[in-house]
């Protein structure tokens, strides 16, 4: 399944290139303090949809450049992979001389 993620590394890179402080960015987004902005930039909280156009304008980044596609495995695919790994590990432990 394809999903889209926000490129927070690009946002931080552009902020530093423009020499904007965390305080300036938080004020521009209307956040109460700079730590709320920092949490977003570090990926601990997500940027809100209404904040992206503001970031785009301030940092000079086209909106489309904020996003990148990632391939996300479904839970079923993850479980198949885990079972496969466990089976191989179990086989190796049961038959250490067979490679």
C-alpha positions in Angstrom: 0.0 0.0 0.0 1.4 3.4 -1.0 1.2 6.2 1.6 2.4 9.8 1.6 4.7 11.2 4.3 5.8 14.7 5.0 9.5 15.3 4.3 10.4 16.8 7.7 14.2 16.7 6.8 13.5 19.1 3.9 11.5 21.4 6.2 14.4 21.6 8.7 17.0 21.9 6.0 15.2 24.9 4.4 14.6 26.5 7.8 18.3 26.4 8.6 19.2 27.6 5.1 17.0 30.7 5.6 18.3 31.0 9.2 14.8 31.1 10.7 14.7 30.4 14.4 12.3 27.9 16.1 10.6 30.9 17.7 10.0 32.6 14.3 8.6 29.4 12.8 6.3 28.8 15.8 5.0 32.4 15.7 4.4 32.1 11.9 2.3 29.0 12.5 0.5 30.6 15.5 1.8 28.0 18.0 2.1 28.9 21.7 5.8 28.2 21.9 8.8 27.0 20.0 8.8 23.5 21.6 5.5 22.8 19.8 7.2 23.6 16.5 10.3 21.6 17.3 8.1 18.5 18.1 6.7 18.8 14.6 10.0 19.3 12.9 11.5 16.3 14.7 8.5 14.1 13.9 7.1 13.7 17.4 3.9 15.5 16.3 2.5 15.9 12.8 2.2 19.2 10.9 -1.4 20.0 10.5 -2.9 20.4 7.0 -3.5 24.2 7.5 0.2 24.7 8.5 1.6 23.3 5.2 0.7 26.2 3.0 2.2 28.6 5.5 5.4 26.6 5.6 5.5 26.4 1.8 5.3 30.2 1.5 7.8 30.9 4.3 10.4 28.4 3.2 9.8 28.8 -0.6 9.0 25.1 -1.1 6.3 24.0 -3.5 3.6 22.2 -1.6 4.1 19.0 -3.6 7.8 18.8 -2.5 6.7 18.3 1.1 5.4 14.8 0.3 7.1 11.6 -0.6 5.6 8.2 -1.2 6.4 5.2 1.0 5.5 1.6 0.5 3.7 0.4 3.6 3.3 -3.3 4.2 0.0 -4.5 5.6 -0.2 -6.1 9.0 -0.8 -9.5 7.2 2.4 -9.1 5.1 4.4 -8.2 8.3 3.0 -11.3 10.1 4.0 -13.5 7.1 7.5 -12.1 7.2 7.8 -12.6 11.0 6.5 -16.2 10.7 9.0 -16.9 7.9 11.9 -15.5 10.0 10.9 -17.5 13.1 10.6 -20.7 11.1 14.1 -20.2 9.7 15.5 -19.4 13.1 13.7 -22.4 14.6 15.1 -24.7 11.9 18.6 -23.4 12.4 18.4 -23.9 16.2 17.0 -27.4 15.7 19.6 -28.4 13.1 22.8 -26.4 13.8 24.9 -28.5 11.5 22.6 -28.0 8.4 23.3 -24.8 6.6 
